[in-house]
Amino acid sequence: MRVRIKATGVATDADKQTDGSYIVNGVTYTREKMSELFEPIKEVKKMNSVKSEPQIISGETEIGGDIGGLAGALAKCQGEFTAVHKGTSAHNYSYADIAAVLLTSSKITSKHGIAVTQVNLSKIVDNVLLTGVKTILMHEGGGYITGEVFMPTEKTKMNSLVQMFGVNCTYMRRYGLQSALGLATTDSDGSDK
């Protein structure tokens, strides 16, 4: 079983013996000494990322500064945005990739003094790695809106943990940006307003 050393927080393996003692890193401990020095690490049921849909977990949202200036600029942008064309296909469906979302929005947001940035985040909750993205809209007048979103991340048969981190970040970047800017997608040639 997995245990954590109480003094250092380091995780290690403990093997229970037939006499009730435990062996940890080659040292034998009684049950009493084990409970004094170590704490068990609860086993977390792994989610099957291949067969199940990703679970999105909301993070923090902040609004501040001259929000009126940002709202006015964003309203002008939304009057000029066209629907983002779903030009990429995979897994039997089509979607608007991150490049399409950025191409549709960046010239317009820039023209109206809005900068957009996104940063990758990660944290561990209940022994589950969560990949996250924080989307930040900033206006030249000082107003800003931020929003975070997280999803569980684990390696698959075809992708390493690092690759899945990248896949999930790209997925959340697309949806975070579309949501923050109020962008719609279309299956047509993208000329819809």
C-alpha positions as CSV (number, residue, x, y, z in Angstrom):
1,M,0.0,0.0,0.0
2,R,1.0,3.6,-0.5
3,V,1.9,5.6,2.6
4,R,3.1,9.1,3.3
5,I,5.9,9.9,5.9
6,K,4.3,12.2,8.3
7,A,7.5,14.2,9.0
8,T,8.3,14.9,5.4
9,G,5.2,14.3,3.4
10,V,7.1,11.9,1.0
11,A,5.1,9.0,-0.4
12,T,6.5,5.5,-0.4
13,D,5.3,1.9,-0.5
14,A,4.6,-0.3,2.6
15,D,4.4,-4.0,2.5
16,K,2.2,-5.7,5.1
17,Q,3.7,-8.9,6.5
18,T,1.7,-12.0,7.8
19,D,2.6,-11.1,11.4
20,G,1.0,-7.7,11.1
21,S,4.2,-5.7,10.8
22,Y,5.2,-3.6,7.7
23,I,8.3,-3.2,5.7
24,V,9.0,0.3,4.4
25,N,12.2,1.0,2.4
26,G,13.8,-2.2,3.9
27,V,13.0,-1.4,7.5
28,T,10.4,-3.4,9.5
29,Y,7.9,-1.4,11.6
30,T,5.2,-2.6,14.1
31,R,1.6,-1.6,13.4
32,E,1.9,1.0,16.3
33,K,5.1,2.5,14.9
34,M,3.5,2.6,11.4
35,S,0.6,4.7,12.6
36,E,3.0,7.0,14.5
37,L,5.3,7.6,11.5
38,F,3.2,7.1,8.4
39,E,-0.3,7.8,7.1
40,P,-2.0,5.8,4.4
41,I,-2.6,7.4,1.1
42,K,-6.2,6.8,-0.1
43,E,-6.5,5.1,-3.4
44,V,-8.3,7.2,-5.9
45,K,-10.4,5.5,-8.5
46,K,-8.9,6.4,-11.8
47,M,-11.1,7.9,-14.4
48,N,-11.0,6.3,-17.8
49,S,-10.2,9.3,-20.1
50,V,-10.5,7.2,-23.2
51,K,-14.1,6.0,-22.7
52,S,-15.6,8.9,-20.8
53,E,-16.2,12.5,-21.6
54,P,-13.9,15.0,-19.9
55,Q,-15.2,16.6,-16.8
56,I,-14.8,20.3,-16.7
57,I,-14.3,21.9,-13.3
58,S,-14.8,25.6,-12.8
59,G,-12.0,27.7,-11.2
60,E,-12.0,31.2,-10.0
61,T,-13.4,34.3,-11.9
62,E,-12.3,37.8,-11.3
63,I,-13.6,41.2,-12.6
64,G,-11.9,44.5,-11.8
65,G,-10.7,47.9,-12.9
66,D,-12.6,50.0,-15.3
67,I,-15.2,47.3,-16.2
68,G,-17.3,49.8,-18.0
69,G,-14.6,50.6,-20.5
70,L,-13.9,46.9,-21.1
71,A,-17.7,46.2,-21.5
72,G,-18.0,49.0,-24.1
73,A,-15.0,47.8,-26.1
74,L,-16.2,44.2,-25.9
75,A,-19.6,45.3,-27.1
76,K,-18.0,46.9,-30.2
77,C,-16.0,43.7,-30.8
78,Q,-19.1,41.5,-30.6
79,G,-20.8,43.8,-33.2
80,E,-17.9,43.0,-35.6
81,F,-17.2,39.3,-34.9
82,T,-18.3,36.7,-37.4
83,A,-19.0,33.1,-36.5
84,V,-15.9,31.0,-36.2
85,H,-15.7,28.3,-39.0
86,K,-15.5,24.7,-37.8
87,G,-12.8,23.8,-40.3
88,T,-11.0,21.0,-38.4
89,S,-12.3,17.4,-38.3
90,A,-11.4,14.7,-35.8
91,H,-13.1,11.9,-33.9
92,N,-16.1,12.0,-36.2
93,Y,-17.0,15.6,-35.7
94,S,-15.9,19.1,-36.8
95,Y,-14.7,21.9,-34.6
96,A,-13.1,25.3,-34.7
97,D,-9.5,24.9,-33.7
98,I,-7.6,27.5,-31.6
99,A,-6.1,29.1,-34.8
100,A,-9.5,29.7,-36.2
101,V,-10.7,31.3,-32.9
102,L,-7.7,33.5,-32.7
103,L,-7.9,34.5,-36.4
104,T,-11.5,35.5,-36.0
105,S,-11.0,37.6,-32.9
106,S,-7.5,39.0,-32.5
107,K,-7.6,41.8,-35.1
108,I,-10.9,43.0,-33.8
109,T,-10.1,42.8,-30.1
110,S,-6.7,44.6,-30.7
111,K,-8.5,47.4,-32.7
112,H,-10.7,48.1,-29.6
113,G,-7.9,48.0,-27.1
114,I,-8.5,44.5,-25.7
115,A,-5.6,42.2,-25.1
116,V,-6.2,38.5,-24.5
117,T,-3.8,36.1,-22.8
118,Q,-4.1,32.6,-21.5
119,V,-1.9,30.8,-19.0
120,N,-1.7,27.1,-18.3
121,L,-2.3,25.9,-14.8
122,S,-2.2,22.6,-12.9
123,K,-3.1,21.4,-9.5
124,I,-3.7,18.1,-7.7
125,V,-7.0,17.6,-5.9
126,D,-7.6,14.2,-4.2
127,N,-4.5,12.7,-5.9
128,V,-6.0,13.6,-9.4
129,L,-4.0,15.9,-11.7
130,L,-6.1,18.8,-13.0
131,T,-4.9,20.7,-16.1
132,G,-6.2,24.2,-16.2
133,V,-6.3,27.3,-18.3
134,K,-6.8,30.9,-17.1
135,T,-8.2,33.3,-19.7
136,I,-7.6,37.0,-19.1
137,L,-9.3,39.8,-21.1
138,M,-7.6,43.2,-20.4
139,H,-8.6,46.6,-21.7
140,E,-6.3,49.5,-22.2
141,G,-8.4,51.5,-19.7
142,G,-7.5,49.1,-16.9
143,G,-10.6,46.8,-16.8
144,Y,-10.1,43.0,-16.7
145,I,-12.0,39.8,-16.6
146,T,-10.4,36.4,-15.7
147,G,-11.8,32.9,-15.7
148,E,-10.3,29.5,-14.9
149,V,-11.3,26.1,-16.0
150,F,-9.8,22.7,-15.0
151,M,-10.2,19.1,-16.2
152,P,-8.7,15.8,-14.9
153,T,-5.7,14.7,-16.9
154,E,-4.2,11.2,-17.2
155,K,-2.1,9.4,-19.7
156,T,-3.9,7.2,-22.3
157,K,-2.8,4.2,-24.3
158,M,-1.8,6.5,-27.1
159,N,-0.6,9.7,-25.3
160,S,1.8,10.4,-22.4
161,L,0.8,12.5,-19.5
162,V,2.6,15.5,-21.0
163,Q,0.9,15.0,-24.3
164,M,-2.6,14.8,-22.6
165,F,-1.7,18.0,-20.6
166,G,-1.1,19.8,-24.0
167,V,-4.3,18.3,-25.5
168,N,-6.4,19.4,-22.6
169,C,-4.9,22.9,-22.5
170,T,-5.6,23.4,-26.2
171,Y,-9.2,22.2,-25.7
172,M,-9.7,24.6,-22.7
173,R,-8.1,27.5,-24.5
174,R,-10.5,27.2,-27.4
175,Y,-13.6,27.1,-25.2
176,G,-12.3,29.7,-22.7
177,L,-11.6,32.2,-25.4
178,Q,-14.9,31.6,-27.2
179,S,-16.8,31.9,-23.9
180,A,-15.0,35.1,-22.8
181,L,-15.5,36.8,-26.1
182,G,-19.0,35.5,-26.8
183,L,-17.9,33.8,-30.1
184,A,-20.2,31.5,-32.0
185,T,-19.2,28.7,-34.3
186,T,-20.7,27.7,-37.6
187,D,-20.6,24.6,-39.9
188,S,-20.9,26.8,-43.0
189,D,-18.1,28.8,-44.8
190,G,-17.8,31.1,-41.7
191,S,-19.5,34.1,-43.4
192,D,-22.4,34.1,-41.0
193,K,-22.7,37.0,-38.6
